[in-house]
Amino acid sequence: LHRITPLLFATWRRGGSWDEARPERELLRAAEGSRDASPIGALRQMVIDALQDLGEGRWVPWQALQGYLVEDERMSGVERLLRRWAERVGVDALEPLEITRRIALESLPALGVVDLGGDPEDSSATGITLRLTPRGRALLAGVEPSFDTAPSKFLDGHVLRVAPSARVAHILGLAPFAELGRAGTDLDLVLTVSSIARALSAGVESDIVRTRIEAVAPLPDTISRILTQASVVIGRVSFVAASGFLWVEDTEIRELLRTRRPASELFVDPSPPAGLLICPEVDMDRLVRRCRALGVEIEAEGGTLRVRSPTPPPGAVRARSRTPFPKPRGSSA
């Protein structure tokens, strides 16, 4: 997990992931060959240089940092580049200071490079201060930030504190039954009885839940008992496919249909008491005919089921015979 931050910072610094120079930064999510990245790299480097010059280990007001950027001799050239790029791609050109504000007060805090003081929601940003974090100083120096080597652990029976040394794949494996508790300096996941029950009801086996949790941290007793109870088998049932059920109150009629041909082959044997399960793929006409052959009628929805008489196809009417009947003997012509 601790390797994600350097990768995100390197991706941001390389450009192409998100672009503070665009009015809608999400518009950059397009194929590599169909997008034209803005000249944002120069402004990013200017902000980083200013933080390193002015903010090494101390809080710096945003107004002071902004004034330092205005006096940077590279600002006028970057402004011309941004204006030409905006005309080429057909977007509104933002002011360079607005772009640097986005970089310093939005992107860098999200990457963990700077801390913000004051009121981050203040639109004027007059009272905001910022400083480089130890992680940010390490990233700018090109070294891997230090991290706590302590393993992941449960703070109580349900809250899991994920350590920086945990593998990302193991953390993602908890997604079906874990809820996000806190994502900041530390990552906390909440595993409640209800979330685990939902995963079990969705088809995730208790052994899989146990294995995935133990890959991150040792199981607490509360969750272990839940998974143990969920894995207990109190009985087994058998599944039998059927197309219907005949409710038969008379025991003798039920035995007649169950044992006498031609109806006996239509039912599942054994069937539950007080009725007969109809085998799959048995059509209704066939069932009605064979039961009626034994003298049993089938009722459904308040009426008696009848065999549907097939309609003769056109031209199937028998032609009238033209052969005359023989005359009776002894009759006169």
Secondary structure, 3 states (H helix, E strand, C coil): CCCHHHHHHHHHHHCCCCCCCCCCHHHHCCCHHHCCCCCHHHHHHHHHHHHHHHCCCCCEEHHHHHHHHHCCCCHHHHHHHHHHHHHHHCCCCCCHHHHHHHHHHHHHHHCCCEEEECCCCCCCCCCCEEEECHHHHHHHCCCCCCCCCCCCEECCCCEEEECCCCCHHHHHCCHHHCEEEEECCCEEEECCHHHHHHHHHCCCCHHHHHHHHHCCCCCCHHHHHHHHHHHCCCCCCCCCCCCEEEECCCHHHHHHHHHCCCCHHHECCCCCCCEEEECCCCCHHHHHHHHHHCCCCCEECCEECCCCCCCCCCCCCCCCCCCCCCCCCCCCC
